[in-house]
Amino acid sequence: MERVFNKSRLILWGSVALVFALLPLLFPGGFALSMLSQLGIAIIFALSYNMLLGQTGLLSFGHAVYFGLGAFMTAHAINFVEEGAFGLPISFMPLVGGLTGLVFSLFLGFVTTRRPGTPFAMISLGIAEMVAASALMFTTFFGGEGGIVTDRTAGGAVWGVSYGPQVQVYYLIAVWCFISMALMFVITRTPLGQIANAVRDNPERTQFIGYNPTRVRWIMMSLAGFFAGIGGALTTINYEIITAESLGLMASGNVVLMAFIGGIGQFWGPIVGAVLVTFLQSALSNFTQAWLLYFGLLFLLIILFSPGGISSLIAMHGPLWRAGMMKRLMPSYVSALCSGGVTLIGIIGVIELLYRGTLLVGVHVAFTWIVAGFLVLVGAFFLRRAIRSVAQAWEDLSPDLAKWS
């Protein structure tokens, strides 16, 4: 088996750690720190989901259950610290969430992983609905509709760190995000990770060589629940409140979108998806109330034109970049980008006019409709030609790329 961390990977991981350390210095504002904290949590959550979908082939619609249960248990643990009944420092509270996710995923996974494929997806959906309904029934643990409120400064400052300032919370999230990323990457390079890939691709052959596919799925689901619980614990620390929304279908669907948009074929794919989805959700919601529609359109475009996600789109250009052939694609790419941009502006105009209920009343409104429609038609016409040009450019490159390979 190849070494998990060779020289180039050590340099890469060192660069990641350096970026985590420098980001608050480059973006010191309150909104920026809050956004960076959300990104760190989303990365852990998305990578933990990819252990199920990307590595083991288990499509789950209830992964937020372990995220949310870890968050609620952490909230109670912090409150116990504030009451003096518990002595664990806040810095290690993510372990409480992780162990909670591990316990529940061990218990639920023992049943759900016996039936892979569509049955597993439907069972996970049923479990998500059951837990979400329980959150409104068992108010002692879940706090009802108001959720559970905590104080992340409980227990006082340790070595001058109280987690009152947001920058301290960010660094806590960054440390746990880096540790979780490294551990999940190591798992992909272990025999367990390789066998999980084999179970994903061909469970019958895996069983023939002596491995139990059900047991492998169960172990991977348990590990995924552990890391999801860590993400949930960090959410509790970051927001100081946790509600039933954190374990509902919306949260589960959100992580599915992160994985598919970023791409499940590469380890770093869900990271790209988590960053893009989290940023767009925060940014678009500040500009338009129709942001969910734009988000859905983005997901639709990714599935239609790049089923492997953004990461596969980037990875397929790797050989061209190393062979020095990228410049031959640039003219067609620029043409597609420009025509696609014009089309996108027109579509945004039409959507906003429809969403705001703007009718053809008045000269200015009519002119706006005409301009938006014109941009859509013209952009779509040239975009279709640009797509053909891109396809032709790739076809022309294929013989030279084969020789170089």
Buried (B, 14 or more C-beta within 10 A) or exposed (E): EEEEEEEEEEEEBEEBBEEBEEBBEEEEEEEBBBBBBBBBBBBBBBBBBBBBBBBBBBBBBBBBBBBBBBBBBBBBBBBBBBEEEBEBBBBEBBBBBBBBBBBBBBEBBBEBBBBBEEEBBBBBBEBBBEBBEEBEEEEEBBBBEEBBBBBBBBBEEEEEBBBEEBBBBBBBBBBBBBEBBBBBBEBBBEEBBEBBBBBBEEBEEBBEEEBBBBEBBBBBBBBBBBBBBBBBBBBBBBBBBBBBBBBBBEBBBBBBBBBBBBBBBBBBBBBBBBBBBBBBBBEBEEEBEBBEBBBEBBBEEBEEEBEBBBBBBBBEEEEBEEBEBEEBBEEBBEBBEBBBEBBBBBBBBBBBBEEEEEEEEEEEEEEBBEEBBEBBEBBBEBBEEBBEBBEEBBEEBEEEBEEEE
